[in-house]
Amino acid sequence: MSIHQFDIFADYFQLYLMDDGADDDTSEIWTDKALDLKLAVAKNTVAVGTYRNVDVNFELEVLESEPQVDLNEWDHASLGFVSFPSGRCAVYGCTDYLPDAKRIGLPKGNYALLSLAKGLDSITVEWEPADDLYKVILWPSDSNDWKSLKRYEIT
C-alpha cells in the first residue's frame, strides 16, 4: 500500500493520472456521462473532475485489493478503471507540462479506481480557501465498471 499527496492546479476543473507510456487522445473524453461522474476514462488515462479551478489537495492511494470505503465520509464517489502497462503513473493538471509531472511507480497492470471528493460544502467562492479534498484509490482489477456511487449536488 502507498499513499501519495499532491497540491495540483486543477485547471479547467480537472486533473490527470496517465500511464507514463500512454499516447491517449483526451480531447473528447468529457462526455455527458463523464461530466456527471466527474470522471473521464481513456485506455491508459483517467481525468478526475474537480469542483474548483484552482490548486487542490489530491491523494492517490494504491492498494493490493479492493478497499472497504464508508461513502458517508465523502460527498461524491465514482468508480472507474485504467491500465498502467509501464508501471509508472504521471499525476498532473491538464495544462501542466507533462515532462515535469510527478510520477509514481506501481505494479504494471489493470486497475479499478474509486474517485472520491469531500469538503465540497466548504467551497463558497471558487478561488477562496476551502477544505475540499480529492482522492483516487487504485487496486488491481480487470473490471471495467464505470458508474456513479454517490453524487454531490451543488446547492
Backbone as a ProteinNet text record, in pm:
[ID]
protein_1_A
[PRIMARY]
MSIHQFDIFADYFQLYLMDDGADDDTSEIWTDKALDLKLAVAKNTVAVGTYRNVDVNFELEVLESEPQVDLNEWDHASLGFVSFPSGRCAVYGCTDYLPDAKRIGLPKGNYALLSLAKGLDSITVEWEPADDLYKVILWPSDSNDWKSLKRYEIT
[TERTIARY]
84.6	0	88.5	46.2	117.6	18.5	47.5	-34.4	56.4	10.1	85.8	-1.8	54.6	-21.2	33.9	-57.9	-22.3	-102.6	-45.2	-115.5	-109.5	-223.3	-226.2	-317.1	-270.4	-354.2	-456.2	-580.8	-689.9	-749.4	-665.8	-710.2	-822.1	-919.4	-1037.4	-1109.1	-1096.7	-1168.8	-1134.4	-1005.5	-967.7	-820.5	-790.3	-652.3	-641.7	-518.5	-497.9	-406.4	-436.7	-349.3	-327.7	-201.6	-175.5	-55	-66.2	48.4	161.7	282.6	398.2	422.1	375.2	394.5	271.4	167.8	40.2	49.1	-30.4	-46.4	-195.4	-276.7	-421.8	-459.3	-558.5	-615.9	-727.5	-709.3	-809.6	-901.2	-896.6	-973.4	-1124.6	-1170.1	-1314.2	-1360.5	-1284.7	-1323.5	-1431.2	-1451	-1551.7	-1690.5	-1745.7	-1881.5	-1981.7	-2110.6	-2212.9	-2202.9	-2180.5	-2167.9	-2045.4	-1932.8	-1810.8	-1831.8	-1897.8	-1925.1	-2011.3	-2108.9	-2196	-2116.9	-2026.9	-1947.6	-1829.3	-1794	-1669.9	-1550.8	-1558.8	-1455.1	-1460	-1349.7	-1340.7	-1232.9	-1261.9	-1175.1	-1128.7	-998.4	-938.2	-860.4	-802.3	-739	-633	-540.7	-430.5	-427.9	-541.8	-551.9	-686.9	-685.9	-809.5	-803.8	-913.2	-926.7	-1028.3	-988.5	-1075	-1128.5	-1259.5	-1320.9	-1317.4	-1292.3	-1290.4	-1401.4	-1425.2	-1528.4	-1470.4	-1336.5	-1271.2	-1163.1	-1137.6	-1040.7	-917.8	-864.5	-750.6	-663.2	-560.1	-482.1	-571.6	-568.6	-650	-561	-607.3	-539.9	-588.1	-492.2	-523.3	-439.3	-503.4	-434.3	-454.2	-348.9	-354.8	-310.4	-397.3	-367.6	-368.1	-262.6	-250.9	-256.6	-353.9	-376.6	-358	-349.3	-334.4	-468	-575.7	-708.2	-814.7	-936.7	-1047.4	-1068.8	-1079.2	-1097.5	-1243.8	-1263.1	-1395.5	-1398.1	-1475.4	-1479	-1617.9	-1623.8	-1750.3	-1786.1	-1878.6	-1915.3	-1984.6	-2027.7	-2086.9	-1984.8	-1856.1	-1749.7	-1718.3	-1778.8	-1746.2	-1870.3	-1850.7	-1962.2	-1991.3	-1888.3	-1903.3	-1814.1	-1864.7	-1785.8	-1824	-1721.1	-1741.2	-1641.6	-1683	-1599.6	-1556.5	-1429.4	-1378	-1267.8	-1189.5	-1083.9	-976	-856.5	-744.2	-637.2	-549.5	-438.8	-307.2	-210	-75.5	25.5	38.3	127.3	275.9	312.9	454.7	496.1	398.3	430.5	469.5	443.6	468.8	346.8	306	187.9	228.9	195.4	215.8	90.1	108.8	-1.5	16.7	-85.8	-68.1	-200.7	-198.7	-311.3	-312.1	-427.1	-438.2	-355.7	-318	-234	-90	-55.9	82.5	169.8	297.2	394.7	424.8	382.8	390.3	530.2	637.7	769.9	802.7	739.2	763.8	667.7	572.9	473.4	539.9	481.4	528.5	488.6	576.1	549.1	563.5	478.6	488.4	500.9	569.9	579.2	468.5	417.8	316.3	325.3	272.4	278.6	208.1	269.9	210.2	76.5	-19.7	-144.6	-267.4	-382.2	-513.7	-560.7	-630.7	-676.6	-821.1	-892	-1018.1	-979.4	-1063.8	-1034.8	-1161.1	-1145.5	-1253.3	-1212.2	-1290.1	-1264.1	-1357.2	-1298.5	-1373.4	-1349.9	-1449.4	-1434.9	-1513	-1455	-1525.2	-1487.9	-1561.4	-1540.1	-1596.7	-1684.8	-1735.5	-1826.5	-1892.2	-1975.9	-1892.7	-1761.9	-1675.5	-1640.1	-1675.4	-1647.7	-1757	-1720.2	-1818.1	-1792.9	-1667.6	-1624.6	-1505.4	-1506.1	-1407.7	-1263.4	-1221.8	-1080.5	-1045.3	-1142.8	-1113.2	-1078.9	-1000.4	-962.6	-1085.4	-1070.5	-1177.3	-1111.8	-1191.7	-1141.8	-1173.9	-1186.1	-1216.1	-1091.6	-1117.1	-1011.3	-1058.4	-967.7	-994.8	-900.2	-954.1	-874.5	-910	-808.8	-829.8	-764.2	-838.3	-786.4	-779.8	-663.5	-641.5	-616.4	-667.3	-633.9	-639.6	-556.7	-554.4	-691.1	-733.7	-864.1	-876.8	-948.6	-980.2	-1121.9	-1184	-1318.5	-1317	-1427.3	-1440.4	-1567.3	-1605.9	-1719.9	-1688.8	-1789.4	-1775.9	-1911.4	-1922.8	-2054.1	-2042.8	-2152.5	-2162.6	-2199.1	-2134.5	-2169.4	-2237.9	-2204.7	-2265.7	-2244.6	-2350.5	-2343.8	-2362.8	-2275.3	-2286.7	-2367.7	-2466.5	-2548.8	-2512.8	-2472.7	-2438.5	-2568.2	-2567.1	-2687.4	-2668.8
-118.3	0	123.8	223.7	350.9	465.5	576.3	697.3	810.2	884.7	996.3	1120.1	1230.6	1354.6	1459.5	1536.1	1635.8	1763.3	1873.4	2000.2	2030.5	2020.2	2025.9	2139	2210.7	2312.4	2240.8	2241.4	2172.7	2265.7	2307.3	2395.9	2327.5	2405.1	2352.5	2246.1	2257.3	2169.4	2021.7	1991.1	1851.1	1828.8	1704.6	1659.9	1521.3	1480.4	1358.4	1257.9	1130.1	1016.7	948	932.7	876.3	784.3	670.6	581.7	658.1	636.8	709.9	687.4	577.9	549.7	574.6	631.4	648.7	755.9	737.4	840.8	862.1	846.4	861	1002.2	1010.5	1138.2	1169.4	1273.6	1307.7	1421.5	1457.5	1572.7	1551.7	1427.1	1403.6	1309.1	1300.3	1206.9	1262.7	1396.1	1454	1447.5	1326.2	1302.2	1348.2	1344.5	1378.3	1287.4	1158.6	1064.8	1099.2	1126.7	1162	1288.4	1387.6	1510.6	1482.2	1394.6	1357.4	1284.1	1196.3	1118.2	1196.2	1307.5	1380.4	1287.6	1201.6	1102.9	1065.6	1092.1	1059.4	953	852.2	735.1	717	702.1	657.1	529.8	463.2	334.1	340	435.4	445.2	580.1	648.7	781.4	797.2	864.7	899.2	1047.4	1117.9	1258.1	1264.2	1326.8	1342.8	1484.9	1498	1630.4	1685.9	1816.3	1883.8	1988.5	2044.6	2145.7	2286.3	2294.6	2425.4	2424.5	2542.2	2563.6	2634.9	2579.8	2635.9	2520.5	2550	2442.9	2366.2	2233.7	2149.3	2043.6	1995.4	1884.5	1754.8	1667.9	1541.4	1430.7	1318.1	1199.7	1084.7	1008.2	886.9	772.2	674	558.1	433.5	355.2	232.3	115.2	27.5	-86.4	-218.1	-325.3	-458.4	-525.5	-475.1	-533.6	-426	-458.2	-362.7	-316.8	-186.2	-134.7	-135.5	-128.6	-104.5	43.3	122.1	266.5	305.9	385.3	436.9	561	546.7	658	770.8	745.4	852.8	961.4	928.2	1025.5	1112	1082.9	1150.6	1214.4	1325.2	1395.3	1339.4	1291.1	1243.3	1120.3	1019.4	897.4	835.9	801.8	734.7	621.3	518.3	401.2	402	370.5	366	263.4	274.1	176.3	242.3	186.8	237.9	129.6	139.1	44.8	121.3	65	122	16.8	-4.3	-109.1	-80.5	45.8	77.5	62.5	62.4	58.3	194.9	301.1	437.3	522.7	602.3	687.3	833.4	916	1060.4	1122.7	1216.3	1285.2	1434.3	1498.4	1637.4	1706.1	1837.2	1916.4	1920.2	1941.1	1925.5	2025.6	2138.5	2233.6	2232.8	2139.4	2127.3	2073.5	2099.1	2049	1903.7	1809.8	1667.3	1619.3	1660.8	1613	1649.9	1755	1795.3	1729.8	1649.9	1588.5	1494.1	1488.8	1392.1	1253.3	1157.4	1019.6	927.6	826.7	725.6	589.2	499.5	362.4	279	184.9	92.8	-33.9	-145	-267.9	-250.4	-301.8	-295.3	-368.2	-315.8	-388.6	-301.1	-369.4	-306.3	-277.6	-165	-121.2	-75.2	-106.6	-39.6	85.3	186.7	306.1	363.8	419.3	488	634	721.6	864.6	926.5	996.9	1049.4	1199	1269.2	1411.3	1439.6	1523.5	1564.8	1707.9	1764	1902.8	2000.8	1954	2037.1	2149.2	2129.2	2235.8	2352.7	2333.1	2442.2	2539.4	2505.3	2592.8	2698.7	2824.1	2932.6	3014	3046.1	3112.9	3033.3	3002.6	2910.6	2939.3	3063.7	3097.3	3122.6	3118.8	3137.1	3003.2	3004.9	2879	2795.2	2664.2	2570.3	2441.4	2353	2226.8	2108.5	2131	2020.7	1933.1	1804.6	1705.5	1609.4	1576.4	1480.8	1363	1242.7	1122.5	1016.9	944.8	828.5	709.8	600.4	475.2	376.9	318.1	219.3	82.7	-23.5	-159.9	-248.3	-352	-439.1	-501.2	-493.5	-548.4	-544	-640.2	-638.5	-586.8	-532.5	-477.5	-356.6	-336	-214.3	-139	-150.9	-75.4	73.3	150.2	294.4	351.1	393.5	436.3	528.1	594.7	680.8	596.6	622.7	558.8	657.7	786.1	892	1023.2	1099	1222.9	1343.3	1441.7	1568.5	1664.6	1722.6	1821.3	1960.6	2049.1	2185.2	2258.4	2322.2	2395.4	2544.9
0	0	0	-75.4	-73.5	-89.8	-22.7	-32.1	-77.7	-176.6	-232.2	-225.1	-177.7	-164.3	-259.6	-318.1	-417.8	-395.1	-436.6	-449.6	-599.2	-667.3	-814.1	-860.9	-963.1	-1025.7	-1114.2	-1070.3	-1140.6	-1245.8	-1339.5	-1445.6	-1523.9	-1563.4	-1632.6	-1549.1	-1416.6	-1323.8	-1341.6	-1362.7	-1382.1	-1350.6	-1317.2	-1301.7	-1363.2	-1394	-1471	-1402	-1424.7	-1395	-1529	-1569.6	-1701.6	-1696.2	-1763.4	-1774.6	-1842.9	-1793.8	-1844.2	-1993.4	-2047.8	-2189.6	-2274.6	-2217.5	-2289.2	-2396.1	-2499.5	-2601.2	-2628.1	-2522.7	-2535.7	-2580	-2667.3	-2707.1	-2607.9	-2528.4	-2426.5	-2470	-2596.3	-2643.8	-2638.2	-2636.1	-2637.3	-2525.7	-2416.9	-2310.7	-2217.8	-2220.1	-2129.9	-2193.3	-2196.2	-2244.6	-2138.9	-2170.3	-2071.2	-1949.2	-1972.9	-1861	-1776.7	-1841.7	-1768.2	-1685	-1740.7	-1666.2	-1544	-1559.5	-1447.9	-1339.1	-1380.6	-1285.4	-1228.7	-1293.3	-1261	-1279.1	-1381.6	-1407.8	-1556	-1627.1	-1769.1	-1786.2	-1867.2	-1878.6	-2022.5	-2039.9	-2164.8	-2130	-2226.3	-2200.7	-2090.8	-2100.3	-2004.9	-1933.9	-1933.3	-1873.5	-1806.1	-1691.4	-1622	-1588.3	-1616.1	-1576.7	-1463	-1354.9	-1237.9	-1238.4	-1236.3	-1231.1	-1090.4	-1080	-950.6	-947.7	-831.3	-815.3	-809.5	-826.8	-830.7	-937.7	-991.6	-1097.9	-1039.4	-930.1	-857	-810.1	-731.9	-669.7	-573.8	-581.7	-494.1	-428.4	-314	-247.1	-309.2	-341.3	-406.9	-345.3	-318.3	-268.3	-366	-384.5	-464.7	-375.7	-360	-276.1	-364.2	-356.5	-434	-336.3	-355.4	-265.8	-340.4	-265.3	-324.5	-352.2	-289.2	-310.5	-291.3	-330.7	-322.4	-178.9	-156.5	-20.3	22.4	150.2	207.3	245.4	173.2	194.6	241.3	349.3	400	317.7	226.8	139.4	214.8	337.7	417.8	449.4	441.7	468.4	346.9	233.7	108	47.9	-24.3	-89.3	-228.3	-294.2	-431.3	-449.1	-519.5	-542.9	-676.9	-754.7	-882.8	-896.7	-968.2	-992.6	-1137.8	-1162.3	-1299.1	-1312	-1417.8	-1444.3	-1529.6	-1524.9	-1603.2	-1609.7	-1706.6	-1719.5	-1713.7	-1640.3	-1629.8	-1675.8	-1807.5	-1856.9	-1834.4	-1814.1	-1793.2	-1646.6	-1555.4	-1413	-1357.7	-1433.7	-1387.6	-1421.8	-1324.8	-1340	-1324.5	-1424.2	-1416.5	-1355.9	-1263.3	-1196.2	-1223.5	-1284.3	-1324.9	-1354.1	-1357.1	-1402.1	-1553.6	-1614.1	-1759.7	-1838.8	-1781	-1854.1	-1804.8	-1716.8	-1671.3	-1783.9	-1773.6	-1869.4	-1832.1	-1915.9	-1884	-1843.7	-1909.8	-1865.5	-1720.7	-1667.8	-1528.6	-1429.1	-1476.4	-1387.6	-1288.3	-1169.2	-1070.6	-1116.3	-1090.2	-1129.9	-1010.2	-1008.2	-903.5	-970.5	-905.2	-952.4	-891.1	-967	-917.9	-1002.6	-953	-1032.1	-1167.4	-1272.8	-1406.2	-1406.3	-1482.7	-1498.1	-1503.3	-1493.6	-1497.6	-1355.4	-1340.6	-1209.1	-1212.9	-1105.5	-1076.3	-998.4	-1004	-926.2	-868.4	-751.3	-682.6	-674.4	-734.8	-731.5	-628.7	-531.8	-418.2	-401.7	-349.1	-316.2	-188.8	-102.5	19.1	53.8	148.6	187.3	87	1.6	-106.9	-57.9	55.9	112.2	163.7	179.4	226.7	114.3	-7.9	-121.9	-129	-103.9	-114.7	-240.4	-264.2	-386.3	-436.8	-564.1	-622.3	-582.9	-583.7	-562.9	-416.9	-325.8	-183.7	-120.6	-12.2	53.2	91.5	78.8	114.4	162.7	217.8	272	181.8	52.2	-38.8	-56.1	-70.7	-91.9	-199.5	-289.5	-396.4	-376.8	-394.6	-370.5	-473.9	-519.5	-605	-536.6	-527.1	-475	-591.6	-612.2	-718	-657.7	-723.2	-684	-809	-814.3	-931.9	-958.7	-1084.9	-1122.6	-1274.3	-1330	-1471.9	-1496.6	-1392.5	-1405.4	-1497.6	-1567.7	-1646.8	-1608.3	-1481.2	-1430.2	-1436.4	-1470.7	-1481.4	-1443.4	-1315.7	-1268.8	-1147.3	-1119.6	-1002.5	-880.8	-770	-642.7	-549.3	-565.4	-483.8	-557.5	-572.1	-649.3	-557.9	-573.7	-499.5	-583.5	-522.1	-590.2	-538.6	-628.8	-592.3	-558	-441.3	-398.5	-404.2
[MASK]
+++++++++++++++++++++++++++++++++++++++++++++++++++++++++++++++++++++++++++++++++++++++++++++++++++++++++++++++++++++++++++++++++++++++++++++++++++++++++++

